[in-house]
């Protein structure tokens, strides 16, 4: 990562064909008058504080504390921490958008969040689309598809 003014900050990574600055980092840099590096640190800390809260809310929303969904979400925490250590900023938005999607958002918001993730990173986008498809089928047919979807999650 090269530092300097916001125009001079570039993050070079093999996963991306061109240098980029995450839009969220750039927006926080402009609004809070931070350096872009410090804004990425602030976003990372907010993400790590939001993750346990998101696990708690998602577990309660999905059927209480004894829900098998809650166990799956808790099992995803180490994966999210690995994502936060390795630089993939779209993984932050994917995990946070899963929180919003589990809170029964409007279809328009789900579409916008999914579009943002799809534009960002191919592997994360594919994973999110699979999860959205499982949620759609589970909500549409209200069957015992939950057991099959948990196997797919794991």
C-alpha positions in Angstrom: 0.0 0.0 0.0 1.4 3.4 -1.0 0.4 6.4 1.1 0.1 10.1 0.6 -2.8 12.1 -0.5 -6.0 10.3 -1.4 -5.1 10.7 -5.1 -1.8 9.0 -4.4 -3.1 6.0 -2.4 -3.2 2.9 -4.5 -3.7 -0.7 -3.3 -2.0 -3.1 -5.6 -3.1 -6.7 -5.3 -3.0 -9.7 -7.7 -6.8 -10.2 -7.4 -7.5 -6.9 -9.0 -6.4 -6.0 -12.6 -6.0 -2.3 -11.8 -5.0 -0.2 -8.7 -8.0 0.8 -6.7 -9.1 2.6 -3.5 -12.2 1.3 -1.9 -15.0 3.8 -2.3 -15.9 3.4 1.4 -12.3 4.3 2.4 -12.3 7.3 0.1 -15.6 8.6 1.4 -14.5 8.3 5.0 -11.3 10.1 4.1 -13.1 13.0 2.6 -15.8 13.3 5.3 -13.5 12.8 8.3 -10.4 14.4 6.9 -8.4 11.2 7.6 -5.6 9.7 5.6 -6.9 6.8 3.5 -4.9 4.4 5.5 -6.4 5.5 8.8 -9.9 5.4 7.3 -9.3 1.7 6.3 -8.2 1.1 9.9 -11.4 2.7 11.2 -13.6 0.7 8.8 -11.8 -2.5 9.9 -12.5 -1.7 13.6 -16.1 -0.9 12.9 -16.4 -4.2 11.0 -14.9 -6.2 13.9 -17.3 -4.5 16.3 -20.3 -5.0 14.0 -19.6 -8.7 13.5 -20.5 -10.0 17.0 -23.5 -7.8 17.0 -24.5 -9.1 13.6 -24.1 -12.7 14.8 -26.3 -12.0 17.8 -29.0 -10.3 15.8 -29.0 -12.8 13.0 -29.3 -15.7 15.4 -32.2 -14.1 17.2 -33.9 -13.2 14.0 -33.6 -16.6 12.4 -35.4 -18.5 15.2 -33.9 -17.8 18.6 -30.7 -18.9 20.3 -31.1 -22.6 19.5 -31.4 -22.2 15.8 -29.1 -24.2 13.5 -28.7 -21.0 11.4 -27.1 -19.4 14.4 -24.5 -22.2 14.5 -23.7 -21.7 10.9 -23.3 -17.9 11.3 -21.1 -18.5 14.4 -19.0 -20.9 12.3 -18.5 -18.2 9.7 -16.7 -15.9 12.2 -13.2 -17.4 11.7 -13.7 -17.0 7.9 -14.7 -13.4 8.4 -11.6 -12.7 10.6 -9.4 -14.3 7.9 -11.0 -12.0 5.4 -10.3 -9.0 7.6 -6.6 -9.9 7.9 -6.1 -10.5 4.1 -6.9 -7.5 2.0 -10.3 -8.1 0.3 -12.4 -5.0 1.1 -15.4 -6.5 -0.7 -15.5 -9.3 1.9 -16.3 -6.6 4.5 -19.3 -5.6 2.4 -20.3 -9.2 1.7 -20.4 -10.2 5.4 -22.2 -7.0 6.4 -24.7 -7.3 3.6 -25.5 -10.8 4.8 -26.5 -9.2 8.1 -28.8 -6.8 6.3 -30.3 -9.6 4.1 -31.1 -11.7 7.2 -33.0 -8.8 8.7 -35.8 -9.1 6.1 -34.9 -6.1 4.0 -36.8 -4.9 1.0 -36.0 -6.5 -2.4 -34.6 -3.3 -3.8 -32.0 -3.0 -1.0 -31.1 -6.7 -1.4 -30.6 -6.1 -5.1 -28.4 -3.0 -4.5 -26.3 -4.8 -2.0 -25.9 -7.9 -4.2 -25.0 -5.7 -7.2 -22.3 -3.9 -5.1 -20.8 -7.3 -4.1 -21.0 -8.8 -7.6 -19.1 -5.8 -9.0 -16.5 -6.1 -6.3 -15.1 -9.6 -6.2 -15.9 -12.7 -8.2 -15.5 -15.4 -5.5 -17.3 -13.5 -2.8 -20.1 -12.6 -5.3 -20.6 -16.2 -6.2 -20.8 -17.3 -2.6 -23.3 -14.5 -1.8 -25.5 -15.5 -4.8 -25.5 -19.1 -3.6 -26.6 -18.0 -0.2 -29.3 -15.8 -1.6 -30.6 -18.6 -3.7 -30.8 -20.9 -0.7 -32.6 -18.3 1.3 -35.1 -17.7 -1.6 -35.9 -21.4 -2.0 -36.2 -21.8 1.8 -38.5 -18.9 2.1 -40.5 -19.7 -1.0 -41.3 -23.3 -0.2 -41.2 -23.2 3.6 -40.2 -26.9 3.6 -37.5 -29.0 5.3 -35.0 -27.4 2.9 -33.3 -26.0 5.9 -31.5 -29.3 6.5 -30.2 -29.4 3.0 -29.2 -25.7 3.0 -27.2 -26.2 6.2 -25.2 -29.0 4.5 -24.5 -26.7 1.6 -23.4 -23.9 3.9 -20.9 -26.1 5.7 
